[in-house]
Amino acid sequence: MTSLPERSLAFCDLFEAELLLELMFRYWQHPCADDPEYRNHVLESAASVLAEAARGVIHIQDLPPEKMNLVAAVFYVERCAAAEPSESPMVAESRVEWLERVHRALPSCFCDPDTMV
């Protein structure tokens, strides 16, 4: 049986992964929601994060690498992007707000489900 990061990585090759990312960006008002090239970049970067997690690399403190999922990988990619200097403070602030909305809406994606009560 393959690990969750490996299964999530395989999902990245499907149209449904693009659709999920599109919906996440639009529903939680990501500042780059209208930029298909940016969304493709995020999906490719999330796939790289999942591949690293499958090899045991920890990206999110409370999430063991074997529990990394696509939503958490996208979140991690955007958290890293938000930490970089931006051409626009408004875009940077909007990214942080998006991260907060996603984390608040989907908290179980960012922790080990085996330790949840």
C-alpha positions as a LaTeX table, in Angstrom:
\begin{tabular}{lrrr}
\hline
Residue & $x$ (\AA) & $y$ (\AA) & $z$ (\AA) \\
\hline
Met1 & 0.00 & 0.00 & 0.00 \\
Thr2 & 1.26 & 3.47 & $-0.84$ \\
Ser3 & 1.50 & 6.30 & 1.67 \\
Leu4 & $-0.86$ & 9.27 & 1.82 \\
Pro5 & 1.74 & 11.62 & 0.28 \\
Glu6 & 2.30 & 9.15 & $-2.56$ \\
Arg7 & $-1.44$ & 8.81 & $-3.19$ \\
Ser8 & $-1.82$ & 12.61 & $-3.04$ \\
Leu9 & 1.10 & 13.01 & $-5.44$ \\
Ala10 & $-0.58$ & 10.66 & $-7.92$ \\
Phe11 & $-3.76$ & 12.74 & $-7.58$ \\
Cys12 & $-1.79$ & 15.84 & $-8.69$ \\
Asp13 & $-1.67$ & 14.43 & $-12.22$ \\
Leu14 & $-5.46$ & 14.37 & $-12.46$ \\
Phe15 & $-7.78$ & 17.12 & $-13.61$ \\
Glu16 & $-9.49$ & 16.92 & $-10.23$ \\
Ala17 & $-6.39$ & 18.32 & $-8.51$ \\
Glu18 & $-6.54$ & 21.40 & $-10.74$ \\
Leu19 & $-10.24$ & 21.70 & $-9.98$ \\
Leu20 & $-9.66$ & 21.41 & $-6.23$ \\
Leu21 & $-7.01$ & 24.10 & $-6.34$ \\
Glu22 & $-9.23$ & 26.37 & $-8.44$ \\
Leu23 & $-12.06$ & 25.94 & $-5.95$ \\
Met24 & $-9.78$ & 26.53 & $-2.96$ \\
Phe25 & $-8.43$ & 29.72 & $-4.52$ \\
Arg26 & $-11.85$ & 31.05 & $-5.50$ \\
Tyr27 & $-13.85$ & 30.03 & $-2.44$ \\
Trp28 & $-11.35$ & 31.46 & 0.05 \\
Gln29 & $-10.53$ & 34.50 & $-2.14$ \\
His30 & $-6.86$ & 33.96 & $-2.97$ \\
Pro31 & $-5.37$ & 37.11 & $-4.55$ \\
Cys32 & $-4.06$ & 35.10 & $-7.54$ \\
Ala33 & $-7.26$ & 33.12 & $-8.14$ \\
Asp34 & $-7.59$ & 34.51 & $-11.66$ \\
Asp35 & $-4.05$ & 33.55 & $-12.69$ \\
Pro36 & $-3.99$ & 30.03 & $-14.20$ \\
Glu37 & $-0.20$ & 30.07 & $-14.56$ \\
Tyr38 & 0.19 & 30.82 & $-10.87$ \\
Arg39 & $-2.22$ & 28.02 & $-9.95$ \\
Asn40 & $-0.20$ & 25.60 & $-12.13$ \\
His41 & 2.98 & 26.72 & $-10.38$ \\
Val42 & 1.36 & 26.12 & $-6.98$ \\
Leu43 & 0.18 & 22.65 & $-8.01$ \\
Glu44 & 3.64 & 21.73 & $-9.34$ \\
Ser45 & 5.25 & 23.02 & $-6.14$ \\
Ala46 & 2.73 & 21.12 & $-4.01$ \\
Ala47 & 3.62 & 17.95 & $-5.95$ \\
Ser48 & 7.28 & 18.53 & $-5.06$ \\
Val49 & 6.35 & 18.96 & $-1.39$ \\
Leu50 & 4.39 & 15.69 & $-1.49$ \\
Ala51 & 7.33 & 13.87 & $-3.10$ \\
Glu52 & 9.61 & 15.18 & $-0.34$ \\
Ala53 & 7.09 & 14.17 & 2.33 \\
Ala54 & 6.98 & 10.67 & 0.84 \\
Arg55 & 10.75 & 10.55 & 1.47 \\
Gly56 & 10.23 & 11.63 & 5.11 \\
Val57 & 10.79 & 15.38 & 4.93 \\
Ile58 & 8.75 & 17.32 & 7.52 \\
His59 & 7.12 & 20.51 & 6.20 \\
Ile60 & 4.45 & 21.31 & 8.78 \\
Gln61 & 5.36 & 20.95 & 12.44 \\
Asp62 & 2.26 & 19.10 & 13.69 \\
Leu63 & 1.86 & 16.98 & 10.57 \\
Pro64 & 4.06 & 13.90 & 10.21 \\
Pro65 & 5.41 & 13.52 & 6.67 \\
Glu66 & 3.49 & 10.28 & 6.15 \\
Lys67 & 0.25 & 12.23 & 6.79 \\
Met68 & 0.98 & 15.07 & 4.31 \\
Asn69 & $-1.95$ & 15.62 & 1.96 \\
Leu70 & $-2.60$ & 17.82 & $-1.07$ \\
Val71 & $-4.41$ & 20.57 & 0.87 \\
Ala72 & $-1.58$ & 20.79 & 3.40 \\
Ala73 & 1.01 & 20.80 & 0.59 \\
Val74 & $-0.76$ & 23.69 & $-1.16$ \\
Phe75 & $-0.97$ & 25.51 & 2.17 \\
Tyr76 & 2.75 & 24.99 & 2.76 \\
Val77 & 3.65 & 26.30 & $-0.70$ \\
Glu78 & 1.54 & 29.41 & $-0.15$ \\
Arg79 & 2.89 & 29.94 & 3.37 \\
Cys80 & 6.41 & 29.95 & 1.91 \\
Ala81 & 5.32 & 32.36 & $-0.85$ \\
Ala82 & 3.70 & 34.66 & 1.69 \\
Ala83 & 6.96 & 34.79 & 3.64 \\
Glu84 & 8.88 & 36.05 & 0.61 \\
Pro85 & 9.06 & 39.75 & $-0.21$ \\
Ser86 & 6.12 & 40.73 & $-2.41$ \\
Glu87 & 5.78 & 43.40 & $-5.02$ \\
Ser88 & 2.58 & 44.46 & $-3.30$ \\
Pro89 & 1.85 & 44.61 & 0.44 \\
Met90 & $-1.83$ & 44.17 & $-0.41$ \\
Val91 & $-1.12$ & 40.86 & $-2.19$ \\
Ala92 & 1.02 & 39.69 & 0.73 \\
Glu93 & $-1.72$ & 40.56 & 3.21 \\
Ser94 & $-4.35$ & 38.84 & 1.04 \\
Arg95 & $-2.21$ & 35.70 & 0.94 \\
Val96 & $-1.94$ & 35.64 & 4.72 \\
Glu97 & $-5.70$ & 36.08 & 5.01 \\
Trp98 & $-6.21$ & 33.21 & 2.56 \\
Leu99 & $-3.92$ & 31.00 & 4.63 \\
Glu100 & $-5.88$ & 31.83 & 7.78 \\
Arg101 & $-9.21$ & 31.08 & 6.10 \\
Val102 & $-8.04$ & 27.73 & 4.76 \\
His103 & $-6.47$ & 26.71 & 8.08 \\
Arg104 & $-9.58$ & 27.69 & 10.01 \\
Ala105 & $-11.93$ & 25.89 & 7.57 \\
Leu106 & $-9.91$ & 22.67 & 7.25 \\
Pro107 & $-7.96$ & 22.20 & 10.50 \\
Ser108 & $-7.83$ & 18.42 & 10.21 \\
Cys109 & $-5.65$ & 18.73 & 7.10 \\
Phe110 & $-2.82$ & 20.19 & 9.20 \\
Cys111 & $-2.41$ & 17.70 & 12.03 \\
Asp112 & $-2.00$ & 13.99 & 12.54 \\
Pro113 & $-5.53$ & 12.55 & 12.38 \\
Asp114 & $-4.42$ & 9.70 & 14.66 \\
Thr115 & $-3.88$ & 12.17 & 17.52 \\
Met116 & $-7.17$ & 14.03 & 17.15 \\
Val117 & $-9.71$ & 13.56 & 19.91 \\
\hline
\end{tabular}
